[in-house]
Amino acid sequence: MKDRIIRPSEAGDQTESSQQFFDYFGLDPSARDPLFLQRLVSAFSRIPYENLSKIIQSGVDGESPVRFRLPAEVMQNHIEHRLGGTCFSLTYFLDRLLRYAGFTCYKVMANMRAGENIHCAVVARVGETDYLIDPGYGLNRPVQLYEDRPIRFASRHGGVELVFVPQESRFHLFTYMARERKWRYSFSNRQVSEEDFEQYWMESFYKPSLNQICLYRASPQGHLYLRKNHLRVTTFRGQRKENVRQNLHRTVKTYFGISPHWVEEAASILAERRSRRSSAMVAGLPGA
Protein backbone atom coordinates (compact mmCIF):
# COMPACT_ATOMS: atom_id res chain seq x y z
CA MET A 1 0.00 0.00 0.00
CA LYS A 2 3.03 2.29 0.11
CA ASP A 3 2.32 3.51 -3.41
CA ARG A 4 -1.13 4.83 -2.45
CA ILE A 5 -0.80 8.55 -1.96
CA ILE A 6 -2.93 11.67 -1.93
CA ARG A 7 -0.69 14.25 -3.56
CA PRO A 8 -0.52 18.01 -2.92
CA SER A 9 -1.56 18.59 -6.55
CA GLU A 10 -4.87 16.88 -5.79
CA ALA A 11 -5.69 19.20 -2.89
CA GLY A 12 -6.47 22.41 -4.78
CA ASP A 13 -5.40 26.00 -4.18
CA GLN A 14 -3.52 26.84 -0.96
CA THR A 15 -3.90 30.62 -1.28
CA GLU A 16 -6.56 30.81 1.42
CA SER A 17 -4.38 29.10 4.02
CA SER A 18 -1.49 31.46 3.23
CA GLN A 19 -3.64 34.53 3.78
CA GLN A 20 -5.04 32.93 6.91
CA PHE A 21 -1.49 32.56 8.27
CA PHE A 22 -0.66 36.23 7.66
CA ASP A 23 -3.95 37.38 9.15
CA TYR A 24 -3.53 35.16 12.22
CA PHE A 25 -0.01 36.40 12.96
CA GLY A 26 -0.73 40.00 12.02
CA LEU A 27 1.65 40.22 9.06
CA ASP A 28 1.27 42.00 5.73
CA PRO A 29 2.44 39.74 2.88
CA SER A 30 2.91 42.77 0.62
CA ALA A 31 5.52 44.28 2.98
CA ARG A 32 8.92 44.68 1.38
CA ASP A 33 11.04 46.06 4.22
CA PRO A 34 14.35 44.29 4.98
CA LEU A 35 13.05 42.76 8.23
CA PHE A 36 9.92 41.18 6.81
CA LEU A 37 11.55 37.81 6.11
CA GLN A 38 12.76 37.66 9.71
CA ARG A 39 9.28 38.48 11.04
CA LEU A 40 7.70 35.83 8.82
CA VAL A 41 10.17 33.15 9.95
CA SER A 42 9.83 34.16 13.59
CA ALA A 43 6.04 33.86 13.37
CA PHE A 44 6.24 30.52 11.60
CA SER A 45 8.57 29.15 14.28
CA ARG A 46 5.64 29.36 16.71
CA ILE A 47 4.09 26.43 14.85
CA PRO A 48 5.77 23.45 16.55
CA TYR A 49 7.40 20.38 15.16
CA GLU A 50 5.25 17.49 16.36
CA ASN A 51 4.57 14.01 15.05
CA LEU A 52 1.40 13.35 17.07
CA SER A 53 -0.77 14.34 14.13
CA LYS A 54 1.30 12.22 11.72
CA ILE A 55 1.18 9.15 13.98
CA ILE A 56 -2.59 9.49 14.28
CA GLN A 57 -2.96 10.04 10.55
CA SER A 58 -0.87 7.00 9.63
CA GLY A 59 -3.01 4.77 11.88
CA VAL A 60 -2.34 1.42 13.49
CA ASP A 61 -1.90 -0.81 10.46
CA GLY A 62 -0.43 1.61 7.92
CA GLU A 63 -2.86 0.33 5.29
CA SER A 64 -4.61 3.65 4.77
CA PRO A 65 -3.52 5.82 1.82
CA VAL A 66 -0.68 8.19 2.65
CA ARG A 67 -2.34 11.57 3.11
CA PHE A 68 -0.08 14.59 3.30
CA ARG A 69 -1.04 17.25 5.85
CA LEU A 70 -1.22 20.29 3.60
CA PRO A 71 -1.16 23.98 4.59
CA ALA A 72 -4.90 24.40 5.07
CA GLU A 73 -5.02 21.51 7.54
CA VAL A 74 -1.80 22.48 9.31
CA MET A 75 -2.94 26.07 9.79
CA GLN A 76 -6.43 25.15 10.97
CA ASN A 77 -5.07 22.51 13.35
CA HIS A 78 -2.66 25.05 14.81
CA ILE A 79 -5.38 27.65 15.36
CA GLU A 80 -7.76 25.17 16.94
CA HIS A 81 -5.43 22.74 18.70
CA ARG A 82 -1.91 24.28 18.76
CA LEU A 83 -0.66 21.44 16.54
CA GLY A 84 2.09 21.80 13.95
CA GLY A 85 3.66 19.11 11.81
CA THR A 86 6.85 17.30 10.89
CA CYS A 87 9.57 18.75 8.67
CA PHE A 88 7.87 17.83 5.39
CA SER A 89 4.48 19.40 6.08
CA LEU A 90 6.12 22.46 7.69
CA THR A 91 8.59 22.92 4.83
CA TYR A 92 5.86 22.52 2.23
CA PHE A 93 3.71 25.13 4.02
CA LEU A 94 6.58 27.60 4.47
CA ASP A 95 7.57 27.29 0.82
CA ARG A 96 4.01 28.21 -0.18
CA LEU A 97 3.94 31.14 2.26
CA LEU A 98 7.18 32.57 0.92
CA ARG A 99 5.98 32.29 -2.67
CA TYR A 100 2.68 33.92 -1.73
CA ALA A 101 4.64 36.83 -0.22
CA GLY A 102 6.65 37.22 -3.42
CA PHE A 103 9.95 35.58 -2.44
CA THR A 104 12.03 33.43 -4.75
CA CYS A 105 12.52 30.15 -2.91
CA TYR A 106 12.86 26.40 -3.27
CA LYS A 107 12.99 23.27 -1.14
CA VAL A 108 16.18 21.33 -0.39
CA MET A 109 16.80 17.88 1.08
CA ALA A 110 19.27 17.09 3.86
CA ASN A 111 21.18 14.06 5.12
CA MET A 112 21.28 13.23 8.83
CA ARG A 113 22.94 10.48 10.84
CA ALA A 114 19.81 8.37 10.45
CA GLY A 115 19.93 8.45 6.65
CA GLU A 116 19.93 10.42 3.42
CA ASN A 117 17.14 12.73 2.27
CA ILE A 118 15.20 12.39 5.51
CA HIS A 119 15.16 16.08 6.43
CA CYS A 120 14.14 19.12 4.41
CA ALA A 121 14.20 22.91 4.53
CA VAL A 122 13.64 25.99 2.37
CA VAL A 123 16.15 28.32 0.74
CA ALA A 124 14.93 31.86 0.02
CA ARG A 125 16.78 34.41 -2.07
CA VAL A 126 16.87 38.10 -1.16
CA GLY A 127 18.92 40.16 -3.60
CA GLU A 128 22.10 38.15 -4.18
CA THR A 129 21.97 36.28 -0.88
CA ASP A 130 20.49 32.86 -0.20
CA TYR A 131 19.02 32.13 3.23
CA LEU A 132 18.42 28.76 4.84
CA ILE A 133 15.06 28.59 6.63
CA ASP A 134 14.50 25.40 8.57
CA PRO A 135 11.09 25.14 10.27
CA GLY A 136 11.55 21.49 11.20
CA TYR A 137 14.69 22.08 13.23
CA GLY A 138 13.54 24.99 15.31
CA LEU A 139 15.55 27.74 13.59
CA ASN A 140 13.60 30.92 14.26
CA ARG A 141 15.62 33.10 11.90
CA PRO A 142 16.91 32.93 8.31
CA VAL A 143 20.59 31.98 8.06
CA GLN A 144 22.78 33.33 5.25
CA LEU A 145 24.46 30.83 2.96
CA TYR A 146 28.01 31.85 2.08
CA GLU A 147 30.46 29.47 0.45
CA ASP A 148 33.52 31.57 1.24
CA ARG A 149 33.13 31.77 5.02
CA PRO A 150 31.30 30.07 7.87
CA ILE A 151 28.24 31.70 9.38
CA ARG A 152 27.88 31.52 13.14
CA PHE A 153 25.36 33.08 15.48
CA ALA A 154 24.36 32.60 19.08
CA SER A 155 21.23 33.29 21.07
CA ARG A 156 20.04 32.46 24.55
CA HIS A 157 18.76 29.17 23.09
CA GLY A 158 22.15 28.09 21.77
CA GLY A 159 24.24 28.62 18.66
CA VAL A 160 24.14 27.58 15.01
CA GLU A 161 27.06 27.31 12.62
CA LEU A 162 26.91 26.73 8.87
CA VAL A 163 30.08 25.60 7.08
CA PHE A 164 30.45 24.99 3.35
CA VAL A 165 32.72 22.09 2.35
CA PRO A 166 33.91 22.67 -1.25
CA GLN A 167 35.02 19.07 -1.78
CA GLU A 168 31.45 17.93 -1.17
CA SER A 169 29.63 21.02 -2.50
CA ARG A 170 27.53 20.78 0.66
CA PHE A 171 26.74 22.91 3.67
CA HIS A 172 27.06 21.35 7.11
CA LEU A 173 24.95 22.59 9.99
CA PHE A 174 26.20 22.38 13.57
CA THR A 175 24.61 23.46 16.83
CA TYR A 176 26.66 24.49 19.81
CA MET A 177 26.41 25.52 23.42
CA ALA A 178 29.05 27.06 25.63
CA ARG A 179 31.15 23.86 25.73
CA GLU A 180 29.71 21.54 23.08
CA ARG A 181 29.37 21.45 19.28
CA LYS A 182 27.36 18.84 17.37
CA TRP A 183 26.93 18.05 13.68
CA ARG A 184 23.25 17.90 12.77
CA TYR A 185 22.92 17.56 9.00
CA SER A 186 24.31 18.46 5.59
CA PHE A 187 22.62 19.65 2.41
CA SER A 188 23.37 20.82 -1.09
CA ASN A 189 22.00 24.21 -2.11
CA ARG A 190 20.10 22.61 -4.95
CA GLN A 191 16.37 22.58 -5.54
CA VAL A 192 14.64 19.24 -5.10
CA SER A 193 11.99 18.50 -7.69
CA GLU A 194 8.36 18.36 -6.60
CA GLU A 195 8.22 14.70 -7.62
CA ASP A 196 11.26 13.74 -5.54
CA PHE A 197 10.06 15.80 -2.59
CA GLU A 198 6.72 13.99 -2.62
CA GLN A 199 8.53 10.64 -2.83
CA TYR A 200 10.73 11.43 0.20
CA TRP A 201 7.66 12.73 2.02
CA MET A 202 5.78 9.51 1.34
CA GLU A 203 8.74 7.41 2.50
CA SER A 204 8.83 9.35 5.77
CA PHE A 205 5.58 7.65 6.80
CA TYR A 206 7.48 4.36 7.07
CA LYS A 207 10.51 5.58 9.04
CA PRO A 208 11.30 4.54 12.64
CA SER A 209 10.79 8.16 13.72
CA LEU A 210 7.05 7.47 13.75
CA ASN A 211 7.47 4.77 16.37
CA GLN A 212 7.74 7.25 19.23
CA ILE A 213 6.28 10.61 20.17
CA CYS A 214 8.46 13.62 19.36
CA LEU A 215 7.89 17.38 19.72
CA TYR A 216 10.22 20.34 19.30
CA ARG A 217 9.95 24.13 19.48
CA ALA A 218 11.84 27.27 20.43
CA SER A 219 10.41 29.00 23.50
CA PRO A 220 11.37 31.69 26.01
CA GLN A 221 12.65 28.89 28.28
CA GLY A 222 14.96 27.55 25.54
CA HIS A 223 14.74 24.93 22.82
CA LEU A 224 12.23 22.31 23.95
CA TYR A 225 12.73 18.76 22.70
CA LEU A 226 10.44 15.98 23.88
CA ARG A 227 11.15 12.48 22.64
CA LYS A 228 9.45 9.39 23.96
CA ASN A 229 9.29 10.08 27.72
CA HIS A 230 12.12 12.60 28.09
CA LEU A 231 12.08 16.39 27.89
CA ARG A 232 15.28 18.28 27.10
CA VAL A 233 15.49 22.05 27.56
CA THR A 234 18.52 23.58 25.84
CA THR A 235 19.92 27.06 26.41
CA PHE A 236 23.29 28.50 25.47
CA ARG A 237 24.58 27.64 28.94
CA GLY A 238 23.67 23.97 28.75
CA GLN A 239 20.87 21.43 28.96
CA ARG A 240 18.33 20.29 31.49
CA LYS A 241 16.84 16.82 31.07
CA GLU A 242 13.75 15.45 32.74
CA ASN A 243 11.96 12.10 32.69
CA VAL A 244 8.30 12.95 32.06
CA ARG A 245 6.89 9.44 31.82
CA GLN A 246 4.53 10.02 34.75
CA ASN A 247 3.27 13.38 33.49
CA LEU A 248 3.71 13.20 29.72
CA HIS A 249 0.25 14.59 28.94
CA ARG A 250 0.65 17.53 31.31
CA THR A 251 4.15 18.29 30.00
CA VAL A 252 2.93 18.47 26.40
CA LYS A 253 0.05 20.70 27.46
CA THR A 254 2.30 22.99 29.54
CA TYR A 255 5.17 23.42 27.08
CA PHE A 256 3.42 23.01 23.72
CA GLY A 257 -0.19 23.94 24.48
CA ILE A 258 -1.46 20.71 22.91
CA SER A 259 -4.41 18.95 24.52
CA PRO A 260 -3.74 15.59 26.27
CA HIS A 261 -6.31 14.09 23.89
CA TRP A 262 -3.77 14.13 21.05
CA VAL A 263 -1.06 12.56 23.19
CA GLU A 264 -3.43 9.84 24.37
CA GLU A 265 -4.57 8.95 20.85
CA ALA A 266 -1.02 8.85 19.46
CA ALA A 267 0.24 6.80 22.43
CA SER A 268 -2.64 4.35 22.00
CA ILE A 269 -1.79 3.84 18.32
CA LEU A 270 1.89 3.27 19.13
CA ALA A 271 0.97 0.75 21.84
CA GLU A 272 -1.26 -1.14 19.40
CA ARG A 273 1.51 -1.20 16.80
CA ARG A 274 3.95 -2.63 19.34
CA SER A 275 1.41 -5.25 20.35
CA ARG A 276 0.86 -6.29 16.74
CA ARG A 277 4.59 -6.52 16.07
CA SER A 278 5.06 -8.59 19.20
CA SER A 279 2.25 -10.97 18.22
CA ALA A 280 3.67 -11.28 14.71
CA MET A 281 7.10 -12.15 16.10
CA VAL A 282 5.64 -14.84 18.31
CA ALA A 283 3.74 -16.27 15.36
CA GLY A 284 6.85 -16.08 13.16
CA LEU A 285 5.13 -14.01 10.51
CA PRO A 286 7.24 -12.42 7.72
CA GLY A 287 8.24 -8.80 8.39
CA ALA A 288 7.73 -9.07 12.14
N, C-alpha and C positions, 0 to 999 in steps of 0.2 A: 504493500500500500504506500510505499515511500514516494512513488511517482504521482500520487494524487495530491494536487496542490491548487489552492485558490490564489491566483496571482494578483499583484497590485493592479495590473492592467484591466482586471475584471471588476474592479471596485469603483470605477467612476472617478469623477473630479474630486480633488482634495482641496480645492480653493476655499471652501467654507470652513474647514478645520484650521487652515492657516490663518484666516481672518479671526476665527474664534480664539486662537492662541494670542494674537496681538491684542485683541480686545480684553482678554482675561488678564493679561499681564500689563496692560496700560501702555503699549508701545505703538508707535506710528510706523508702519512698514514703508512709508514713503520718505522717512527721514534719511538724510544723506550726510549727517555730521560724522566726524571721524570716530566718535565713541559709540555709534549705534550698534556696530557689530558686537562690541563688548557687552552692551546692555542686553542684546538679544541672547547671547550665549549665557550670560549670567541668569537671565530669566529661565532659559531652557534647563539649566542645571538644577532648578528646583523640582523638575520632574525626575523622580528617582529611578535608578536601575533596580529592577526587581524581577524575579522570575516566577513569582507566585501566579501571576496571570497566565504565563506561558505553560507552567505545569498543569494548571487547571484546564487550559485550552487543549493541551495534548492528550489529556484523559488517562485512564488507567491502562488501556490495552494498546494505545497508539494506532488503532485501526481507523480512526476518523481521518478525513482529509486534512492535510496540513493547511491551516488557515492563518495567514499572516495578520498580525494586529497592525492595522493601518492607521494613519494619522487621526482620522475621525474618531475611531474607537479609543486610541491612546489618550487623546485630548479629553473626550467625554469621561473616560474612566478616571482621569486625574482630577477633573473638576468634581466629580461625584464621590470618588472613593480614595483619592490621593495616590492612586496607582501610577505606574510608569511603564517600563518595559525593559527588554534586554537590548544589547547593543544594536541588533539589526533593526528592530522597530524604532528605536530612538534615532539611529542614524538616518533611516529612511525618512522619518518625520522632519528632522532638522534639515536635511537636504532640500525637502520641499519648501520649508519655511524660508530658507535662504534664497531659493529661486523666486519665490513669491515676492520677497523684498527687493529683488533686482540684483542679487549677487551672482557672480560667476562661481560655480562650485561643482564638485564632483565627489563621489564616494571612493574610498580606498580600502583595501584589505590589509590585515596585519597578521603576522605570525607571533605566536606566544609559545611558552614552554610546552603547553599541552598539544600544540599542533599548528599546522599552517592554515592560513585563511579562516581562522576561527574568531577573529575580532575585526571590527570595522570602524571607520571614522569618516569625517568629511574634511575636505580641503577647500577653503574659500580664497578667492583672489581679490585683493584690494590694491589697485594700481599695479605695481610690479612685484608685489609681495604675496606669497602664498602663506596661509595660516592653517595650521592643524586645529580642528575642533572635534573633540572626542567626548560625546555625551555619555558613552557607555563606561567611561573610566573616571568619571567624576571631575574632569577638567572644567573649571567654571570660567575659563578665559581662553581666547584664541592664542595660539602659540606660533610665532613666526618660524618659517622654514628657510634656513640659510644653509647652503652647502659649504660655504667657506669658513664658517665658525660655529661653535656650539652655542645653543641658546639655553640659558639657565635662569630660573626665577624661583623665588621662595615666598611663601606666605605663612600665616600662622598654622595652616593645615599641613605644611610640608613643602618640599621643593620638587621641581620637575626639570629635567635636563634632556635636551634633544641634540643628538650628535649624528652627523652624516658620515657614513663610511664609504669613501669613493670606490674601493675595491668591490663593494657589494651593490653600489648605487641604491643604498637603503638608509633610512633614518632609524636610529635606535632611541627609544624612549626609556629613561631611567627616572625613578623617584628617589628622593633622599630626605633624610632627617638630619639632625645635628651630627650623628655619628654613624650613619648607615646609608648606603646607596644600593639600589636594586634595579636590575634590568627587568623591564616589563614586557616590551614587544618591539618588533621592527616592522617597517613598512616601506614600500616604494611609492614615491610621489607620482603615481600613475593611476589614471581612472580605471575602475573596474566596470565592465559592461553590465548593463541591467540584467542580461541573461545569467551571467556568472554570479552576480550579487544574489539573485533569486535562488540560484542553485545552492550557494553557500548558506543562505538563510534557511532553505528547506532542510539541509543537512544538519543544521544546528538543533533541530527538534529531536535528533537521535544521538546527541552527545551526552556524556556522563554528567555534564553540568546541570542537567535537568533531573538528576537523581537526588538533589538536596536543595533546600531553600537557601536563597542568596539575595541579599539586598545591599545597596551601596548608595551613598549620597554625601555631598559636602554640606556641612552644617556649621553654625556658630561654635559648636563644641569641638569640631574637627571633622576629619573624614570618617564617616561611619561605615563599617563593613560588617555585615552579619552573614555568617555562613554556617549552615547546619544549626548548631546550638551555641555558637560562640560569637560574641560581639567584640569588635576591635575598634577602638577610637584612636585615630592617629593625628597628632599635632607635630609641629616642627621640632618640639622638644623630645618627642618619643611616642610610645604607644601604651595604651591601657587595654587589657584584655579581660573579658568577663564571661564566665559560663552562664548562659541564660536559659538552660534547659527547663528549669522550673518555672520561668516566667517569660517564655518566648513570645506568647501572644501580647502580653503587656509591653514588652520591649519594643516590638514592631509598632505598636500603637503609639508609644511614647516618642520614639525617635523618628518614625517615618509617617505617622499619622494614618496608618492603614488599619482598618477594622480587623479584629481577631477572626472574623468570619472568613476572610481570605486565607489567613494562615491555617485555620482549621481545615478548610477544604483542600488546600494544597498538601498539607501534612497527611490527610486521609488518603489522598491519591497515591502519595509516595509509599505509605504503609501497605496499601493494597498491591502496588507493584512489587514491593519486596516480598510479600507473601506469595504472589504468583511465581516469582522467580525461584523462591525457595521450594515451592511445591513441584515446579518443573524439574529442579535439580534432583529432588528425591525420586521423581518418576523417571529420571534419565532422559528427558525429552531433549531434542536437538535445540541448540541455541540457549539453553538454560544457563 
